[in-house]
Amino acid sequence: MKISDLQDKTIINITDGSNIGKISDLEIDKEGKIINFYSMTRKFFFKFSSKESVFTIDQVVKIGEDVILVELN
């Protein structure tokens, strides 16, 4: 799987069903293993706001065709 494939998937928190956003960046160790995912949630109400979330590979429950399911508390 390519990084660009991961960036197209929506991230959903299975704990509360919230939409976390899409992957904006990855942190990779020296051996090439993914350590952390970074996602950016953008909201457009009366003004633009964004929030960055960070989660580890251990918090990923499933990577599906369209979504990435994570378990965040």
N, C-alpha and C positions, 0 to 999 in steps of 0.2 A: 504494500500500500504506500502511496506517495503522500508527502506532507500536504500537497494541494488537495488530495482526496479528503484528508481529515479536515481541512479548513472549510470545506463545503458543507460539513455536517453540523446540525444544530445540537447543542449540548443541553441535556435535560437532567435536572436533579431528581432522582427517584424518591428522595425523602419527602419533598413537598410538591413535586410536579412542576417546579418553576423552570422557565426557559433561561438558561445562563448566557446564551449567545453562541458565538462561533469562535473557533480557535484563532487567536491572533498571533501566537508565538509558541515556541517549544524550547525547553532547556534540555540539552543533550550532554551526557557525560563523555569522558575521553574514549570510552569503548563504543560510543554510538548509541547507547540506550537512552530512551526518553526518561527524564527525571520528573519534570513538571510541564503542565500545559498552562498556557495563559489564555484567557478569553476576555473579550470586551463586550459588554452589554451597553447598547446605546438606546436612549429613550428620547422621544420627541414629544414633549407636552407643550407647555408654554415656553420653555426654553430647552436647549439641547443639554443633555447630561450623559455621562458615560461612567461605567464602573468596571474595573479590572478584577477578575477572579483568578485565583491560582489553585490548581489541584494537582495531585500526584497521580502517577500511573496506577498506584494501588487503589485509588478511589474510583477508577474506571470499572464499571460493572460489565458493560457490553458495548462494543462498537458495531452498530448495525449499518444497514444500507444508507439510511438517511439521517440517523441520529447517533449520538454518543451518550450513553446513560452513565451518570456518575452518582455516587452516594456521598453527599456532603451534609454535615450537621449544622 
